[in-house]
Each structure stands twice: as structure tokens, then as C-alpha cells.
Amino acid sequence: MAQAGSVSVDLARLLLRVVLGVLILMHGIAKLMSGIAPIVGMVEAAGLPSFVAYGVYVGEVLAPILIIVGLFTRPAAAIIAFNMVVAFALAHTRQLTSLTSTGGWALELQAMFLVAALAVALLGAGRFSLGGTGGRFN
């Protein structure tokens, strides 16, 4: 069994951080390339001010980059988790009880992102990060 602070635990943290960060970042890059208009529409339809839509760039571009490099990892992961809760509320509420044609939950990807972000927020970055093991935000 791996002990806290062991190389294998820190490698697992690195793996989780990089996979979560890269996969979320890909969504953010797509939004950068296609524009913010669809997000603005969803936000305004929910009765929120349009500037709230720009939070998607924080949650899907800035936070994933911080997680990948391991800097301010815990707050960045919390931002991604919050971003996923907002995505559930604004874009996916109709799918909460839906299954795919193959029997999987329609929101399994979003749920995996949410849970992985919560795990990173709880675990921190580990030694293979810019922030290292020191500091309360890593």
C-alpha cells in the first residue's frame, strides 16, 4: 500500500491533475475558438448578467492551466468544480435523469469532471508541480 508522500501517490496526483486539466482545457479552447455567444445566451436566459458567461474562461482555460502545472492547485480545482455545478444548472438539468443509448448516464462526463476536480481540490498537487508540496494552496 502506498504511503502518503510516496512517489507513487505523487505520480497519481500528477496523472489526475494532468488528465483533468487537459480535458477541461480542450473544452475551454473550443469555447475560445467558437466564441462566448452561446454561453452568454444561456446565462441571460437564466436571468443572470451576461458578464457571468466569461467565468467559463476562468473555469475552462485559466484553472486547468494552473492545475496542469500545479500552481494554486486547490483553488483552481475548486473553480473547475464550481464551473461544473454551474454547467449542470444552466445546460444540463434536463439530462439529470437521462441515459444514453448504450445505458450510461447522459451526464457521466460532466460528473467525472466534477468528482475529479473535487478529488484534486482535496488531494492537492503533490511534489511533481510548480508549487511543490509546500504552501496552503497546493
Rosetta constraint file for C-alpha pairs under 8 A:
AtomPair CA 2 CA 6 HARMONIC 6.45 0.50
AtomPair CA 2 CA 8 HARMONIC 6.66 0.50
AtomPair CA 2 CA 9 HARMONIC 6.51 0.50
AtomPair CA 3 CA 9 HARMONIC 7.23 0.50
AtomPair CA 4 CA 9 HARMONIC 6.45 0.50
AtomPair CA 5 CA 9 HARMONIC 6.45 0.50
AtomPair CA 5 CA 10 HARMONIC 6.76 0.50
AtomPair CA 5 CA 126 HARMONIC 7.89 0.50
AtomPair CA 6 CA 10 HARMONIC 6.42 0.50
AtomPair CA 7 CA 11 HARMONIC 6.03 0.50
AtomPair CA 8 CA 12 HARMONIC 6.12 0.50
AtomPair CA 9 CA 13 HARMONIC 6.30 0.50
AtomPair CA 10 CA 14 HARMONIC 6.17 0.50
AtomPair CA 10 CA 125 HARMONIC 7.77 0.50
AtomPair CA 10 CA 126 HARMONIC 5.07 0.50
AtomPair CA 10 CA 127 HARMONIC 6.08 0.50
AtomPair CA 10 CA 128 HARMONIC 6.64 0.50
AtomPair CA 11 CA 15 HARMONIC 6.11 0.50
AtomPair CA 11 CA 128 HARMONIC 7.32 0.50
AtomPair CA 12 CA 16 HARMONIC 6.13 0.50
AtomPair CA 13 CA 17 HARMONIC 6.01 0.50
AtomPair CA 13 CA 120 HARMONIC 7.38 0.50
AtomPair CA 13 CA 123 HARMONIC 7.29 0.50
AtomPair CA 13 CA 124 HARMONIC 7.51 0.50
AtomPair CA 13 CA 125 HARMONIC 6.18 0.50
AtomPair CA 13 CA 126 HARMONIC 6.20 0.50
AtomPair CA 14 CA 18 HARMONIC 6.02 0.50
AtomPair CA 14 CA 125 HARMONIC 6.87 0.50
AtomPair CA 14 CA 126 HARMONIC 7.16 0.50
AtomPair CA 14 CA 128 HARMONIC 6.41 0.50
AtomPair CA 14 CA 129 HARMONIC 7.68 0.50
AtomPair CA 15 CA 19 HARMONIC 6.07 0.50
AtomPair CA 16 CA 20 HARMONIC 6.02 0.50
AtomPair CA 16 CA 116 HARMONIC 7.35 0.50
AtomPair CA 16 CA 120 HARMONIC 7.30 0.50
AtomPair CA 17 CA 21 HARMONIC 5.84 0.50
AtomPair CA 17 CA 67 HARMONIC 5.85 0.50
AtomPair CA 17 CA 68 HARMONIC 5.73 0.50
AtomPair CA 17 CA 70 HARMONIC 7.78 0.50
AtomPair CA 17 CA 120 HARMONIC 6.65 0.50
AtomPair CA 17 CA 125 HARMONIC 7.31 0.50
AtomPair CA 18 CA 22 HARMONIC 5.88 0.50
AtomPair CA 18 CA 67 HARMONIC 7.14 0.50
AtomPair CA 18 CA 68 HARMONIC 4.88 0.50
AtomPair CA 19 CA 23 HARMONIC 6.06 0.50
AtomPair CA 20 CA 24 HARMONIC 6.11 0.50
AtomPair CA 20 CA 64 HARMONIC 7.43 0.50
AtomPair CA 20 CA 113 HARMONIC 6.82 0.50
AtomPair CA 20 CA 116 HARMONIC 6.80 0.50
AtomPair CA 20 CA 117 HARMONIC 7.23 0.50
AtomPair CA 21 CA 25 HARMONIC 5.86 0.50
AtomPair CA 21 CA 63 HARMONIC 7.83 0.50
AtomPair CA 21 CA 64 HARMONIC 4.20 0.50
AtomPair CA 21 CA 65 HARMONIC 6.44 0.50
AtomPair CA 21 CA 67 HARMONIC 5.84 0.50
AtomPair CA 21 CA 68 HARMONIC 5.36 0.50
AtomPair CA 22 CA 26 HARMONIC 6.19 0.50
AtomPair CA 22 CA 64 HARMONIC 6.81 0.50
AtomPair CA 22 CA 65 HARMONIC 7.96 0.50
AtomPair CA 22 CA 68 HARMONIC 7.23 0.50
AtomPair CA 23 CA 27 HARMONIC 6.92 0.50
AtomPair CA 24 CA 28 HARMONIC 6.48 0.50
AtomPair CA 24 CA 60 HARMONIC 5.59 0.50
AtomPair CA 24 CA 61 HARMONIC 7.64 0.50
AtomPair CA 24 CA 64 HARMONIC 6.38 0.50
AtomPair CA 24 CA 113 HARMONIC 7.76 0.50
AtomPair CA 25 CA 29 HARMONIC 6.09 0.50
AtomPair CA 25 CA 60 HARMONIC 5.34 0.50
AtomPair CA 25 CA 61 HARMONIC 5.30 0.50
AtomPair CA 25 CA 64 HARMONIC 5.67 0.50
AtomPair CA 25 CA 65 HARMONIC 7.27 0.50
AtomPair CA 26 CA 30 HARMONIC 6.25 0.50
AtomPair CA 26 CA 60 HARMONIC 7.97 0.50
AtomPair CA 27 CA 31 HARMONIC 6.36 0.50
AtomPair CA 27 CA 60 HARMONIC 6.50 0.50
AtomPair CA 28 CA 32 HARMONIC 6.19 0.50
AtomPair CA 28 CA 56 HARMONIC 7.42 0.50
AtomPair CA 28 CA 57 HARMONIC 6.31 0.50
AtomPair CA 28 CA 59 HARMONIC 8.00 0.50
AtomPair CA 28 CA 60 HARMONIC 4.44 0.50
AtomPair CA 28 CA 61 HARMONIC 5.11 0.50
AtomPair CA 29 CA 33 HARMONIC 6.17 0.50
AtomPair CA 29 CA 60 HARMONIC 7.91 0.50
AtomPair CA 29 CA 61 HARMONIC 7.00 0.50
AtomPair CA 30 CA 34 HARMONIC 6.07 0.50
AtomPair CA 31 CA 35 HARMONIC 5.51 0.50
AtomPair CA 31 CA 36 HARMONIC 6.37 0.50
AtomPair CA 31 CA 57 HARMONIC 8.00 0.50
AtomPair CA 32 CA 36 HARMONIC 7.20 0.50
AtomPair CA 32 CA 57 HARMONIC 7.82 0.50
AtomPair CA 36 CA 40 HARMONIC 6.17 0.50
AtomPair CA 36 CA 53 HARMONIC 7.23 0.50
AtomPair CA 36 CA 54 HARMONIC 7.41 0.50
AtomPair CA 37 CA 41 HARMONIC 6.18 0.50
AtomPair CA 38 CA 42 HARMONIC 6.43 0.50
AtomPair CA 39 CA 43 HARMONIC 6.14 0.50
AtomPair CA 39 CA 53 HARMONIC 5.62 0.50
AtomPair CA 40 CA 44 HARMONIC 6.03 0.50
AtomPair CA 40 CA 50 HARMONIC 5.42 0.50
AtomPair CA 40 CA 51 HARMONIC 7.66 0.50
AtomPair CA 40 CA 52 HARMONIC 7.80 0.50
AtomPair CA 40 CA 53 HARMONIC 5.16 0.50
AtomPair CA 41 CA 45 HARMONIC 5.99 0.50
AtomPair CA 41 CA 50 HARMONIC 7.87 0.50
AtomPair CA 42 CA 46 HARMONIC 6.32 0.50
AtomPair CA 42 CA 90 HARMONIC 6.48 0.50
AtomPair CA 42 CA 91 HARMONIC 7.32 0.50
AtomPair CA 43 CA 47 HARMONIC 6.65 0.50
AtomPair CA 43 CA 48 HARMONIC 5.44 0.50
AtomPair CA 43 CA 49 HARMONIC 6.95 0.50
AtomPair CA 43 CA 50 HARMONIC 6.18 0.50
AtomPair CA 43 CA 52 HARMONIC 6.94 0.50
AtomPair CA 43 CA 53 HARMONIC 6.12 0.50
AtomPair CA 43 CA 90 HARMONIC 7.13 0.50
AtomPair CA 44 CA 48 HARMONIC 5.15 0.50
AtomPair CA 44 CA 49 HARMONIC 6.06 0.50
AtomPair CA 44 CA 50 HARMONIC 5.74 0.50
AtomPair CA 46 CA 90 HARMONIC 7.07 0.50
AtomPair CA 48 CA 52 HARMONIC 7.00 0.50
AtomPair CA 50 CA 54 HARMONIC 7.99 0.50
AtomPair CA 51 CA 55 HARMONIC 7.74 0.50
AtomPair CA 54 CA 58 HARMONIC 7.26 0.50
AtomPair CA 55 CA 59 HARMONIC 6.23 0.50
AtomPair CA 55 CA 83 HARMONIC 7.94 0.50
AtomPair CA 56 CA 60 HARMONIC 5.69 0.50
AtomPair CA 56 CA 61 HARMONIC 7.80 0.50
AtomPair CA 56 CA 83 HARMONIC 6.97 0.50
AtomPair CA 57 CA 61 HARMONIC 5.15 0.50
AtomPair CA 57 CA 62 HARMONIC 6.64 0.50
AtomPair CA 58 CA 62 HARMONIC 4.89 0.50
AtomPair CA 58 CA 63 HARMONIC 5.95 0.50
AtomPair CA 58 CA 79 HARMONIC 7.86 0.50
AtomPair CA 59 CA 63 HARMONIC 5.35 0.50
AtomPair CA 59 CA 64 HARMONIC 7.19 0.50
AtomPair CA 59 CA 76 HARMONIC 7.85 0.50
AtomPair CA 59 CA 79 HARMONIC 5.76 0.50
AtomPair CA 59 CA 80 HARMONIC 5.04 0.50
AtomPair CA 59 CA 83 HARMONIC 5.65 0.50
AtomPair CA 60 CA 64 HARMONIC 6.13 0.50
AtomPair CA 60 CA 80 HARMONIC 7.08 0.50
AtomPair CA 60 CA 83 HARMONIC 7.98 0.50
AtomPair CA 61 CA 65 HARMONIC 6.35 0.50
AtomPair CA 62 CA 66 HARMONIC 6.36 0.50
AtomPair CA 63 CA 67 HARMONIC 6.19 0.50
AtomPair CA 63 CA 76 HARMONIC 4.63 0.50
AtomPair CA 63 CA 77 HARMONIC 6.87 0.50
AtomPair CA 63 CA 79 HARMONIC 6.76 0.50
AtomPair CA 63 CA 80 HARMONIC 6.66 0.50
AtomPair CA 64 CA 68 HARMONIC 6.06 0.50
AtomPair CA 64 CA 76 HARMONIC 7.08 0.50
AtomPair CA 64 CA 77 HARMONIC 7.79 0.50
AtomPair CA 64 CA 80 HARMONIC 7.65 0.50
AtomPair CA 65 CA 69 HARMONIC 6.36 0.50
AtomPair CA 66 CA 70 HARMONIC 5.77 0.50
AtomPair CA 66 CA 71 HARMONIC 5.15 0.50
AtomPair CA 66 CA 72 HARMONIC 6.44 0.50
AtomPair CA 66 CA 73 HARMONIC 6.27 0.50
AtomPair CA 66 CA 76 HARMONIC 6.46 0.50
AtomPair CA 67 CA 71 HARMONIC 6.31 0.50
AtomPair CA 67 CA 72 HARMONIC 7.35 0.50
AtomPair CA 67 CA 73 HARMONIC 5.04 0.50
AtomPair CA 67 CA 76 HARMONIC 6.32 0.50
AtomPair CA 67 CA 77 HARMONIC 6.86 0.50
AtomPair CA 67 CA 125 HARMONIC 7.65 0.50
AtomPair CA 69 CA 129 HARMONIC 5.78 0.50
AtomPair CA 69 CA 130 HARMONIC 5.93 0.50
AtomPair CA 70 CA 125 HARMONIC 5.45 0.50
AtomPair CA 70 CA 128 HARMONIC 7.60 0.50
AtomPair CA 70 CA 129 HARMONIC 4.32 0.50
AtomPair CA 70 CA 130 HARMONIC 5.25 0.50
AtomPair CA 70 CA 131 HARMONIC 5.79 0.50
AtomPair CA 70 CA 132 HARMONIC 7.51 0.50
AtomPair CA 70 CA 138 HARMONIC 7.19 0.50
AtomPair CA 71 CA 125 HARMONIC 7.73 0.50
AtomPair CA 71 CA 129 HARMONIC 6.92 0.50
AtomPair CA 71 CA 130 HARMONIC 5.70 0.50
AtomPair CA 71 CA 131 HARMONIC 4.97 0.50
AtomPair CA 71 CA 137 HARMONIC 7.89 0.50
AtomPair CA 71 CA 138 HARMONIC 6.50 0.50
AtomPair CA 72 CA 76 HARMONIC 6.10 0.50
AtomPair CA 72 CA 131 HARMONIC 7.23 0.50
AtomPair CA 72 CA 137 HARMONIC 5.05 0.50
AtomPair CA 72 CA 138 HARMONIC 5.41 0.50
AtomPair CA 73 CA 77 HARMONIC 6.00 0.50
AtomPair CA 73 CA 120 HARMONIC 7.49 0.50
AtomPair CA 73 CA 121 HARMONIC 6.92 0.50
AtomPair CA 73 CA 124 HARMONIC 6.16 0.50
AtomPair CA 73 CA 125 HARMONIC 5.87 0.50
AtomPair CA 73 CA 137 HARMONIC 6.29 0.50
AtomPair CA 73 CA 138 HARMONIC 5.03 0.50
AtomPair CA 74 CA 78 HARMONIC 6.21 0.50
AtomPair CA 74 CA 120 HARMONIC 6.66 0.50
AtomPair CA 74 CA 121 HARMONIC 4.24 0.50
AtomPair CA 74 CA 122 HARMONIC 7.06 0.50
AtomPair CA 74 CA 124 HARMONIC 5.66 0.50
AtomPair CA 74 CA 125 HARMONIC 7.57 0.50
AtomPair CA 74 CA 137 HARMONIC 5.47 0.50
AtomPair CA 74 CA 138 HARMONIC 5.63 0.50
AtomPair CA 75 CA 79 HARMONIC 6.16 0.50
AtomPair CA 75 CA 121 HARMONIC 6.88 0.50
AtomPair CA 75 CA 137 HARMONIC 6.59 0.50
AtomPair CA 76 CA 80 HARMONIC 6.40 0.50
AtomPair CA 76 CA 121 HARMONIC 7.77 0.50
AtomPair CA 77 CA 81 HARMONIC 6.22 0.50
AtomPair CA 77 CA 117 HARMONIC 4.92 0.50
AtomPair CA 77 CA 118 HARMONIC 6.62 0.50
AtomPair CA 77 CA 120 HARMONIC 6.04 0.50
AtomPair CA 77 CA 121 HARMONIC 5.08 0.50
AtomPair CA 78 CA 82 HARMONIC 6.14 0.50
AtomPair CA 78 CA 117 HARMONIC 6.61 0.50
AtomPair CA 78 CA 118 HARMONIC 6.60 0.50
AtomPair CA 78 CA 121 HARMONIC 5.87 0.50
AtomPair CA 79 CA 83 HARMONIC 6.00 0.50
AtomPair CA 80 CA 84 HARMONIC 6.20 0.50
AtomPair CA 80 CA 114 HARMONIC 7.29 0.50
AtomPair CA 80 CA 117 HARMONIC 6.17 0.50
AtomPair CA 81 CA 85 HARMONIC 6.40 0.50
AtomPair CA 81 CA 113 HARMONIC 7.49 0.50
AtomPair CA 81 CA 114 HARMONIC 4.96 0.50
AtomPair CA 81 CA 115 HARMONIC 7.56 0.50
AtomPair CA 81 CA 117 HARMONIC 5.38 0.50
AtomPair CA 81 CA 118 HARMONIC 6.22 0.50
AtomPair CA 82 CA 86 HARMONIC 6.26 0.50
AtomPair CA 83 CA 87 HARMONIC 6.15 0.50
AtomPair CA 84 CA 88 HARMONIC 6.12 0.50
AtomPair CA 84 CA 110 HARMONIC 6.71 0.50
AtomPair CA 84 CA 111 HARMONIC 7.98 0.50
AtomPair CA 84 CA 113 HARMONIC 7.27 0.50
AtomPair CA 84 CA 114 HARMONIC 5.76 0.50
AtomPair CA 85 CA 89 HARMONIC 6.28 0.50
AtomPair CA 85 CA 114 HARMONIC 7.49 0.50
AtomPair CA 86 CA 90 HARMONIC 6.00 0.50
AtomPair CA 87 CA 91 HARMONIC 5.38 0.50
AtomPair CA 87 CA 92 HARMONIC 6.54 0.50
AtomPair CA 88 CA 92 HARMONIC 4.64 0.50
AtomPair CA 88 CA 93 HARMONIC 5.78 0.50
AtomPair CA 88 CA 110 HARMONIC 7.83 0.50
AtomPair CA 89 CA 93 HARMONIC 5.62 0.50
AtomPair CA 92 CA 96 HARMONIC 6.76 0.50
AtomPair CA 92 CA 107 HARMONIC 7.66 0.50
AtomPair CA 94 CA 98 HARMONIC 7.69 0.50
AtomPair CA 95 CA 99 HARMONIC 7.89 0.50
AtomPair CA 95 CA 106 HARMONIC 6.08 0.50
AtomPair CA 95 CA 107 HARMONIC 6.71 0.50
AtomPair CA 96 CA 106 HARMONIC 7.34 0.50
AtomPair CA 96 CA 107 HARMONIC 6.81 0.50
AtomPair CA 97 CA 105 HARMONIC 7.66 0.50
AtomPair CA 97 CA 106 HARMONIC 7.83 0.50
AtomPair CA 98 CA 105 HARMONIC 6.20 0.50
AtomPair CA 98 CA 106 HARMONIC 5.48 0.50
AtomPair CA 98 CA 107 HARMONIC 7.97 0.50
AtomPair CA 99 CA 103 HARMONIC 5.52 0.50
AtomPair CA 99 CA 104 HARMONIC 5.39 0.50
AtomPair CA 99 CA 105 HARMONIC 4.48 0.50
AtomPair CA 99 CA 106 HARMONIC 4.91 0.50
AtomPair CA 100 CA 104 HARMONIC 5.24 0.50
AtomPair CA 100 CA 105 HARMONIC 6.04 0.50
AtomPair CA 100 CA 106 HARMONIC 5.29 0.50
AtomPair CA 104 CA 108 HARMONIC 7.22 0.50
AtomPair CA 107 CA 111 HARMONIC 6.01 0.50
AtomPair CA 108 CA 112 HARMONIC 5.98 0.50
AtomPair CA 109 CA 113 HARMONIC 6.27 0.50
AtomPair CA 110 CA 114 HARMONIC 6.21 0.50
AtomPair CA 111 CA 115 HARMONIC 6.12 0.50
AtomPair CA 112 CA 116 HARMONIC 5.88 0.50
AtomPair CA 113 CA 117 HARMONIC 6.02 0.50
AtomPair CA 114 CA 118 HARMONIC 6.29 0.50
AtomPair CA 115 CA 119 HARMONIC 6.14 0.50
AtomPair CA 116 CA 120 HARMONIC 6.21 0.50
AtomPair CA 117 CA 121 HARMONIC 6.11 0.50
AtomPair CA 118 CA 122 HARMONIC 6.22 0.50
AtomPair CA 119 CA 123 HARMONIC 5.94 0.50
AtomPair CA 120 CA 124 HARMONIC 5.51 0.50
AtomPair CA 120 CA 125 HARMONIC 7.15 0.50
AtomPair CA 124 CA 137 HARMONIC 7.75 0.50
AtomPair CA 124 CA 138 HARMONIC 5.13 0.50
AtomPair CA 125 CA 129 HARMONIC 6.15 0.50
AtomPair CA 125 CA 131 HARMONIC 7.59 0.50
AtomPair CA 125 CA 132 HARMONIC 7.03 0.50
AtomPair CA 125 CA 133 HARMONIC 7.01 0.50
AtomPair CA 125 CA 138 HARMONIC 5.44 0.50
AtomPair CA 126 CA 132 HARMONIC 6.02 0.50
AtomPair CA 126 CA 133 HARMONIC 5.23 0.50
AtomPair CA 126 CA 138 HARMONIC 7.48 0.50
AtomPair CA 127 CA 131 HARMONIC 7.89 0.50
AtomPair CA 127 CA 132 HARMONIC 4.55 0.50
AtomPair CA 127 CA 133 HARMONIC 5.11 0.50
AtomPair CA 128 CA 132 HARMONIC 6.38 0.50
AtomPair CA 129 CA 133 HARMONIC 7.99 0.50
AtomPair CA 131 CA 135 HARMONIC 7.29 0.50
AtomPair CA 131 CA 138 HARMONIC 6.18 0.50
AtomPair CA 132 CA 138 HARMONIC 7.08 0.50
AtomPair CA 133 CA 138 HARMONIC 6.49 0.50
AtomPair CA 134 CA 138 HARMONIC 6.82 0.50
